Amino acid sequence: MRNLRITVAYVGTRFSGWQVQPGRATVQGVLEERLSRLLKEKVRLAGAGRTDAGVHARGQVANFMTASRIPPEGLLRGLNARLPDDVGVLEAREAPPGFHARADARGKEYHYRIARAAVVSPFDAPFVCAVRGRLDPEAMREAAAAFLGANDFTSFCAAACRVESRVRTVTLSRLDEEGPFLDFRVRADGFLQHMVRTMAGTLIEIGRGIIRRDAIPRILEARDRRAAGPCAAARGLTLERVFYEGET
């Protein structure tokens, strides 16, 4: 058996997230179906993370075991020829026998895009959270920096989250301006369910003046989901990259 690693990009708009769900269109489900047809064997993917319904990815990573001798370049061509336009495999390569996309991940980077324009182009709309009214980017930028370091993110994860340890170490938390867009980029050793979207939703409330710009430390210390802002729309979020040992 060989262990193959693939890097996947997808537009999450029509999918009910990454993970297979009976009766629903999911990215994992589409990939497993097309891989199984191509390789003429049952394929089960292990993904680096479970993106929510409507969330996009530029650099999702997955691996699977196969008895097929198809070379990676042949897999890449054959699989992409069978995939819909909103899913693409960017890279395929051999992986060590023990490699596991989720267990071996050392970090991830997400990008959340906010649009401040009065009218959002339909070419941008599926990938941004449109916010009407004035926002204060400087207040949002200052607040974003307060996420850096190791903290308990209970206040920023879904109330139904069952993960025992909610401490995550954030190594990048930055807000940039690009024309009418505000781009929130965050990198950490791991993320909780709805964590980035709740961070983004809280930053939007800070930009609106509803939450104080210096409130992030207090919200973190509260360890109470009710202390943070709302969970921002899924369409503004993109998984940019997954990091592994020895990769930068």
N, C-alpha and C positions, 0 to 999 in steps of 0.2 A: 504493500500500500504506500502511496505517495501522499505527502501533505502539500497542498497548493494554497498559496496566498493570493488574494485578489484585492485590488483597490477599486472601490465603486463610487461613482457620482450619480446622483439622482435628484430629480425635481419631486418633492414629496407631496405636491398639491393633491393628487388623486388617491394617494395611498393612506391606509390606516396605520401608518408607521412602518418601522423596519420589521418587527417580529411577526412571524406567521400567526394568523388568526383565522379560525374556520369561517368560511363564507365572506371574507373580506380580502380586498386587494392589498397586499403588502409587498415591500421590496424584497424581503427574504423569500417570500412565496414565489414571486416571479422568477427570481434567480435560480432557486432550487428546481423549479419546473423546467426551465430552459436548459440548465446544466444536466439534469437527468436525461432529457431528450438527446442532448449532444453526446453524452458519454455512455448512454444506454445502460445506466445503472442508477440506483437510488442515491441521491446526494443530499446531505444535511450540512448546512452552513453554520458556522459559529461566527457571529458578528462581534465587532469591538464594542458596540453599544446599541441600545434600543432607542432610536429616534422616535419622537412622538408623531402622531398623525399630522400631516402638513409640513413637517420639518424637512429641510433639504440637506444634502451632503455633497461635498466636493471630494472628500477623502475618507469615506468609510472603509474599514478594512474587515475582511472576513477570510476564513480558511475552511478547507474541507479535505477529507480523505478520499482517495480514489484509487482504483486498481487500473485505470486507463493509463496508457503510455503516451497519450497525446502530449506534444511539447507545449510549453506555456504560450508560445507565439501562435500556435494553431488553436489553442483554447481561446485566446483573446479574439482572434478573427471569427471563429465559429460561434462563440457566445454572443458577441456584439451583433452579428448578423441575425440572431434570433431574438434579440431584446427589443422592447418598445423604445420609442424615441426619448422617453423621459428617464431611462436608466442606461448607464454605460459603464463598462469595465475599462478602467484606464491602464491597469497593469495586472499581469499575472506572472507569478514566479514560484519556483520551488521554495519550500520552507523546511526547516529542520523538523524531524518527526514529532518532537514534543511541543512545537509552536502552537499557541492558542491565541486567537485574535483578541479575545476579551481578557483572559487571565494574564497575558504577557504585556498588555498595554501599560505604559508608564505615564501617560498623560494624554490630554485631548485639548484641542483649541476650537472654540466656537466663535461665530461672528453673528451679531444681531444688528440688523439695519433698520433705522427709523427714517421715515420720509416726512419732511416738514412742509412740502409744497402744497399749495391750495388745491392743485389738481395733480394727481399721480399718474404718470404714463401707464397705459395698460401693459407695456413691456417691462415695467418695474413692479407693478402692483402685486404679482404673485410672490415677490421676494422681499417685501418691506412691510413694516407696520406703519400705517399712515396715522399721523398725529396732527390734529387741528389745533390752532391756537399757538401762542408763543411758548417756546421752551428756552431755558437758560443753559446753554451748553457748558459754560464755565462751572456752574453748580454741579452739573451732571459729571463733568470731568473730575472735579474734586471728590465727589462721592465715590466714583468708580475706583479711585486709588485706595479707598478705605477697605476694599475687599482683599487686598494683597495680604499674603501670609497664611498661616494655618489657623482656621477658625471652625467652629461648629456652625454648620449652615442649616440647622433645623428650621429657622425662620424663613428660609428660602427654598424649602422643598415641599412637595405635595404632602398634605396632611395624612394621606394613606400610605406614605413611604414606609417600608418595613425594614430598611437597612438599619443595622444596629449602630454602627459608628457613622456619625454624620460630620465628622471632621474632614475637611479637605484643604489642601494647600494650593492657593492661587498664586501663580508666578507671573501672570500678565493680566492686567485689568485696565483697559485704556479706552477712552472715547475720542474719536477723531471726527472732524467735519470735512465733508466733501460736497460742496455745493449745497443742495437742499437736504442732503443726507447726513445723518449722524450714525457713525459706525462704532458699536461697542464690541471690543474683542477681549476675550477672556480665555486664559489657559490655566489648567489645573491638573493635579495628579488623578483626578476623578470628579464626576459630577453626579448629583442626586436627581431624582425625578423632578422635572420642572424647575430645576435650580437656575439655569441661565435665563429662562423666560421670566422668572420671578425677580431676578436681579435686574433685568432690563425693565420690567414693569415698575419696579421701585425707582430706578433712575428716571423714568419718564415722569413719575409723580414728583420727584425732586425738581426736575426741569420745569414743571408746572407751578412749583411753589407750594404744593400740597403737603409734601414731606420736607423737613429741613435738610439742608445739604450736609450737615454734620451728624445725621441720624444713623448712619450705617453701623458704627460701633454699638450703639444702643440696641439696634434691631438684632444684631448678631447675638449680643448678650442675653436678649430676651428668650431666645430659643422657643419662639412661639410664632407659628405661621401667620397669626393675625396681626403681628407687629409690622410685617413687610407690606409692600404694595401688591397690586394684582399680578397675575400671571399674564404676561404679554402674549400677543397673538403668535401662533406657531409659524405662520408664513414668513416672519422676519428672521427666523433662525436657520443657520447653516452650520453643519459640522464640517469644519475646514480640514482638520488633520488629526490623526492618531499617532502618538509617539511610542517608540519601542527602544529598548536598550541599545545603545550605540548609534541611534539615529537622532539627527538634530533638525 
